[in-house]
């Protein structure tokens, strides 16, 4: 004989509220899971972003791969990576920073410095030149661009940049030392010696 319990009876007064409560709790559980998942994506730190999905360098004013830029990078975050000598991470972070601050000459300078120290000479040169386009009198940028050009085997181009630095700050030991390096690379030994002595 078929025996029904109290929940299978259609006319049971507690059945409606119980089913509504179960459905509401299920919906809430799904909603909380979705919110937790989206919070996890937003709170991901810059340092854990894989290089494959990190922002790419902006070339000639166009962002090469802007679809992966999902998080605002602060100057402090990028500087922290640089200070820890994580130069590749710093390069990607400063690249993300300058995409949102394209007129910040110091951000471009730090991008160039990070790229140079990570071995990316093309990116470093581009960043230093973009920085100089905004602030042509920055001696440190001129010196570091000269270093990059020497590393690229372009001492004549380095001489032009370091010549500008000498005009701006001839009394700087760093400027004279860099000029001596460039002159030495060009085979101008007497001039290099004079610069070293200065």
C-alpha positions, 0 to 999 in steps of 0.5 A: 500500500502506498503511504505518503509522508507529510511533504508529498501532500499537495495541500500541506501548508509548510511546503510552499515556504520551504520550497521558496526558501530552498530556491532562494538559498540556492540563488544566493549561493550562486550569487556569492560564488560569482561575486567571490570569483570576480573579486579574486580576479580584481585583487590579483597583484601585478607581480603575479600577472604572467608575462604572456598577458602583461601589457605590451609596449606602446609603439608610435602611440598605438597600444600593441596589445591593449586587450590584456590591460585589465588592471591599473598599474601605479608608479609605486607598484612598478618602482617596487618591482624595480627596487627589488631588481625584478627588471622584467616585471618592472618593465611590464609594470612601467609599460602599463603605467605609461600607457595610462600616463603617456606624458609622464617623462619620468615614467618613460625614463623608468621604463627605459631604465628597466628595459635596459637592465632586463636586456631589451635594448630596443624597448629601452631606446624607444622609452628614453627617446619618448622621454626626451621628446617630453623633457629634452634637458634631462641629463640622466635620460641622455646618459642612459640613452647613450649607454643603450646606444653603445650596447647596440654598437652605435657609438656615433649616435651615442656621441650626439646624445652625450654631446648634448649632456656635456653642453647641459652639465659639463661639470658632471663626473658622470657626463665626462666619464660617459663621454670618455667611454663613447670616445674610446668606443670610437677610437679617439684615445686622446680625447677619451683620456682628456675626458677621463682626466676632466 
